[in-house]
Amino acid sequence: MINKFFHISTFMGMDNTYEESDIVVFGVGFDGTTSNRPGTRFASSAMRPEFYGLETYSPKLDLDLEDYKICDIGDLELSIGDMDRVLDEIYEGTRNIVKDNKIPFMIGGEHLVTLPAFKAVHEKYKDIYVLHFDAHTDLREEYNNNKNSHATVIKRIWDILGDNRIYQFGIRSGTKEEFNFALKENHTYMEVSTIDTFEDILKSLEKKNVYLTIDLDVLDPSIFPGTGTPEPGGLNYNEFEKIFKILKDSNINLVGCDIVELSPDYDNTNVSTITACKILRELALVAANNYNK
């Protein structure tokens, strides 16, 4: 079927078979280029048991996981210690899901894991746009003498797509060069600190193929401390969750998505993990609803 996966448990409401499912959820436990606080490799395994504290129904979206075909296939087995091989394994795992005409939904892991997953989706959908939520620009040319890093991932995607294809929201940290690259040179669209223009951007992307990546540190660390590089000044949950209703009501073609950068061990209350679970539920419902329109 696809690459080797192992099951820790299964996300509630995501227990359909792979063959019958439209949306395929999988974990990628890699944090090999993390420059501050490691631990994102444990995100999906921490999220699965906490997910059972939620309901399958979202009152905000009036959608229920029980009404859709979603499959959690577990965590991708990775050759930890060999970064190039890990990136290839993520690419192949995602590519096989896309080849089966299903929507990949990846749970990282550090943000670099988005690059191989995006490459696999882009291989099928050449005319594609990226929506990026994050505290950080991730537009460095290299970081710690490495061109492939959690701090360079969006720049590597820009290398593939070029200008006018990447939309960044909630950004509030980066180098002067990165901000100039986006705001003065206009290589990407960037909304600093907020997400106020998100609805208008989605309207401009009507009927376009879209890949969505959410770095959970877009949220303020006062409500989401469980991340490797917390950055004060972020969004609260009520502000952020507006994007899901906007996505539900939009006419984009959502062809892939991910959530990354939960480091569960830095929040011993588990609130960060539970928040990540709710974001997973809302986005999975949006993706399934979009697929079945």
C-alpha positions as CSV (number, residue, x, y, z in Angstrom):
1,M,0.0,0.0,0.0
2,I,2.4,2.7,1.2
3,N,5.6,3.0,3.2
4,K,6.0,1.3,6.6
5,F,3.9,2.8,9.3
6,F,3.3,1.8,12.9
7,H,0.3,2.4,15.0
8,I,0.4,3.8,18.5
9,S,-3.4,4.2,18.7
10,T,-5.8,5.7,16.3
11,F,-7.3,9.2,16.4
12,M,-11.0,9.1,17.3
13,G,-13.3,9.3,14.3
14,M,-10.4,8.5,11.9
15,D,-10.6,4.7,11.9
16,N,-11.9,4.1,8.4
17,T,-9.9,1.8,6.2
18,Y,-7.2,3.3,4.0
19,E,-8.9,2.1,0.8
20,E,-12.2,3.8,1.6
21,S,-10.8,7.0,3.0
22,D,-10.6,10.4,1.3
23,I,-8.3,12.0,3.9
24,V,-5.2,10.2,5.2
25,V,-3.6,11.4,8.5
26,F,-0.1,10.3,9.4
27,G,2.6,11.3,11.9
28,V,6.2,12.2,11.1
29,G,8.3,12.2,14.2
30,F,11.4,14.1,13.0
31,D,13.2,17.1,14.7
32,G,16.7,16.6,13.4
33,T,17.4,20.3,12.6
34,T,15.7,21.8,15.6
35,S,17.9,24.7,16.7
36,N,16.3,25.6,20.1
37,R,14.3,23.0,22.1
38,P,13.8,19.5,20.5
39,G,10.9,17.3,21.1
40,T,8.5,17.7,18.2
41,R,9.1,14.0,17.2
42,F,6.7,13.1,20.1
43,A,3.8,15.2,18.9
44,S,1.5,12.7,17.2
45,S,2.1,10.0,19.8
46,A,1.1,12.5,22.5
47,M,-1.9,13.8,20.5
48,R,-3.6,10.4,19.9
49,P,-4.7,9.7,23.5
50,E,-5.6,13.3,24.2
51,F,-7.8,13.4,21.1
52,Y,-10.3,11.3,23.0
53,G,-11.1,14.2,25.3
54,L,-12.8,16.0,22.4
55,E,-16.0,15.2,20.5
56,T,-16.1,14.2,16.8
57,Y,-18.6,17.0,16.2
58,S,-17.5,20.6,15.7
59,P,-20.2,23.1,16.6
60,K,-18.3,26.0,15.0
61,L,-18.3,24.2,11.6
62,D,-21.5,22.0,12.1
63,L,-19.5,19.1,10.8
64,D,-18.8,15.7,12.4
65,L,-15.9,13.3,11.8
66,E,-18.3,10.4,11.8
67,D,-19.8,11.7,8.5
68,Y,-16.5,11.5,6.6
69,K,-14.0,8.9,5.5
70,I,-10.8,9.7,7.3
71,C,-8.0,7.3,8.1
72,D,-5.2,7.6,10.6
73,I,-2.5,5.2,9.3
74,G,-0.1,5.8,12.2
75,D,3.5,7.2,12.2
76,L,5.8,6.9,9.3
77,E,8.9,4.8,10.1
78,L,11.9,7.0,9.6
79,S,15.7,6.4,9.5
80,I,16.4,8.9,12.3
81,G,20.0,10.0,12.1
82,D,20.1,10.2,8.3
83,M,18.4,13.5,7.4
84,D,18.5,13.0,3.6
85,R,17.0,9.6,3.9
86,V,14.3,10.8,6.3
87,L,13.3,13.5,3.8
88,D,13.1,10.9,1.0
89,E,11.0,8.6,3.2
90,I,8.6,11.5,4.0
91,Y,8.4,12.3,0.3
92,E,7.7,8.7,-0.7
93,G,5.1,8.2,2.0
94,T,3.2,11.3,1.0
95,R,3.6,10.6,-2.7
96,N,2.0,7.2,-2.4
97,I,-1.0,8.8,-0.6
98,V,-1.3,11.4,-3.4
99,K,-1.0,8.7,-6.1
100,D,-4.0,7.0,-4.6
101,N,-6.0,10.2,-5.1
102,K,-6.3,10.9,-1.4
103,I,-5.5,14.1,0.6
104,P,-2.4,13.8,2.8
105,F,-2.6,15.3,6.3
106,M,0.7,15.2,8.1
107,I,1.4,15.8,11.7
108,G,5.0,16.8,12.4
109,G,7.6,17.0,13.6
110,E,9.6,20.1,13.0
111,H,8.7,22.4,10.1
112,L,11.3,21.0,7.7
113,V,9.0,17.9,7.2
114,T,6.7,20.1,5.2
115,L,9.2,20.3,2.4
116,P,9.2,16.7,1.2
117,A,5.5,16.4,1.8
118,F,4.9,19.5,-0.3
119,K,7.2,18.2,-3.1
120,A,5.1,15.1,-3.3
121,V,1.8,17.1,-3.6
122,H,3.4,19.5,-6.0
123,E,4.5,16.6,-8.3
124,K,0.8,16.0,-9.0
125,Y,-0.6,19.6,-8.6
126,K,1.9,21.8,-10.5
127,D,-0.4,24.9,-10.3
128,I,-0.4,25.2,-6.5
129,Y,-0.4,27.9,-3.8
130,V,0.8,27.7,-0.2
131,L,-0.9,29.1,2.9
132,H,1.6,29.4,5.7
133,F,0.7,30.2,9.4
134,D,3.7,30.7,11.7
135,A,5.4,33.0,14.2
136,H,8.6,32.8,12.0
137,T,9.4,33.7,8.5
138,D,11.3,30.5,7.7
139,L,12.8,32.3,4.7
140,R,16.5,32.0,5.5
141,E,18.8,30.9,2.7
142,E,20.6,28.6,5.1
143,Y,20.7,28.1,8.9
144,N,23.6,26.5,10.8
145,N,25.3,26.0,7.5
146,N,22.4,23.9,6.3
147,K,20.1,24.8,3.4
148,N,17.5,22.3,4.6
149,S,16.3,23.4,8.0
150,H,13.1,24.3,9.9
151,A,14.3,27.9,9.4
152,T,14.6,27.6,5.6
153,V,11.6,25.5,4.7
154,I,9.5,28.2,3.1
155,K,12.5,29.5,1.2
156,R,13.0,26.1,-0.2
157,I,9.4,26.0,-1.2
158,W,9.8,29.4,-2.8
159,D,12.7,28.0,-4.8
160,I,10.2,25.6,-6.3
161,L,7.2,27.9,-6.8
162,G,8.7,31.4,-7.2
163,D,6.9,34.7,-6.6
164,N,3.1,35.2,-5.9
165,R,2.5,31.7,-4.7
166,I,3.1,31.8,-1.0
167,Y,0.9,33.6,1.6
168,Q,2.2,34.0,5.1
169,F,0.2,34.9,8.2
170,G,0.9,35.7,11.8
171,I,4.6,36.2,11.2
172,R,6.4,38.1,13.9
173,S,10.0,36.9,14.0
174,G,12.8,36.6,11.5
175,T,15.9,38.4,10.2
176,K,15.8,41.8,8.5
177,E,16.7,40.1,5.2
178,E,13.8,37.7,5.5
179,F,11.3,40.5,6.1
180,N,12.8,42.5,3.3
181,F,12.5,39.5,1.0
182,A,8.7,39.3,1.7
183,L,7.6,42.9,2.4
184,K,9.9,45.0,0.3
185,E,10.9,42.7,-2.6
186,N,7.4,41.1,-2.6
187,H,8.6,37.5,-3.2
188,T,5.9,36.3,-0.8
189,Y,2.7,37.8,0.6
190,M,3.2,38.4,4.3
191,E,0.8,39.6,7.0
192,V,2.8,40.5,10.1
193,S,1.4,39.4,13.4
194,T,-2.2,39.0,12.3
195,I,-4.5,37.1,10.0
196,D,-6.9,39.8,9.1
197,T,-6.5,39.5,5.3
198,F,-6.9,35.7,5.2
199,E,-10.5,35.7,4.0
200,D,-9.7,38.1,1.1
201,I,-6.7,36.0,0.1
202,L,-8.9,32.9,0.0
203,K,-11.3,34.7,-2.3
204,S,-8.5,35.4,-4.7
205,L,-7.5,31.7,-4.7
206,E,-11.0,30.5,-5.6
207,K,-10.8,27.1,-7.5
208,K,-7.0,27.1,-7.0
209,N,-5.0,24.1,-5.7
210,V,-3.8,25.0,-2.2
211,Y,-1.4,23.4,0.3
212,L,-1.9,24.6,3.9
213,T,0.9,24.4,6.6
214,I,0.3,25.5,10.2
215,D,3.2,25.9,12.5
216,L,1.5,25.9,15.9
217,D,3.8,28.5,17.3
218,V,1.6,31.0,15.4
219,L,-0.4,30.8,18.6
220,D,0.8,32.9,21.6
221,P,2.9,31.0,24.0
222,S,0.7,32.1,26.9
223,I,-1.8,29.6,25.5
224,F,0.6,27.3,23.6
225,P,3.9,27.0,25.5
226,G,4.5,23.5,24.1
227,T,6.7,24.4,21.2
228,G,10.4,24.5,20.4
229,T,10.7,28.2,19.6
230,P,8.0,30.1,21.5
231,E,7.5,33.7,20.3
232,P,5.4,36.2,22.3
233,G,2.8,38.3,20.6
234,G,0.9,35.6,18.8
235,L,-2.8,34.8,18.2
236,N,-5.2,33.5,20.9
237,Y,-7.2,30.4,20.0
238,N,-10.5,32.3,19.3
239,E,-8.7,34.6,16.8
240,F,-7.0,31.7,15.1
241,E,-10.0,29.4,14.8
242,K,-11.8,31.8,12.5
243,I,-9.7,30.5,9.7
244,F,-11.5,27.1,9.8
245,K,-15.0,28.6,9.0
246,I,-13.4,30.8,6.3
247,L,-11.8,27.7,4.8
248,K,-15.0,25.7,5.0
249,D,-16.9,28.4,3.1
250,S,-14.2,28.9,0.5
251,N,-14.0,27.4,-3.0
252,I,-10.3,26.5,-2.9
253,N,-9.1,23.0,-3.8
254,L,-7.3,21.9,-0.6
255,V,-4.8,19.2,-1.8
256,G,-2.6,18.8,1.2
257,C,-2.0,20.1,4.7
258,D,0.0,19.7,7.8
259,I,0.4,20.9,11.4
260,V,3.9,21.0,12.9
261,E,6.0,22.1,15.9
262,L,4.1,20.8,18.9
263,S,6.7,19.8,21.5
264,P,4.4,18.2,24.1
265,D,6.9,17.8,26.9
266,Y,7.3,21.6,27.4
267,D,3.7,21.9,28.6
268,N,3.1,19.6,31.5
269,T,-0.6,20.6,31.6
270,N,-1.1,19.0,28.2
271,V,-3.1,22.1,27.1
272,S,-0.8,22.6,24.1
273,T,-1.4,19.1,23.0
274,I,-5.1,19.4,23.5
275,T,-5.1,22.6,21.5
276,A,-3.2,20.9,18.7
277,C,-5.8,18.1,18.8
278,K,-8.7,20.6,18.3
279,I,-6.8,22.2,15.4
280,L,-6.4,18.8,13.9
281,R,-10.1,18.0,14.2
282,E,-11.2,21.3,12.7
283,L,-8.7,21.1,9.8
284,A,-9.5,17.5,9.1
285,L,-13.2,18.3,8.9
286,V,-12.5,21.2,6.6
287,A,-10.3,19.0,4.3
288,A,-12.9,16.2,4.2
289,N,-15.8,18.7,3.6
290,N,-13.7,20.4,0.8
291,Y,-13.0,17.0,-0.8
292,N,-16.6,16.1,-0.8
293,K,-18.0,19.3,-2.2
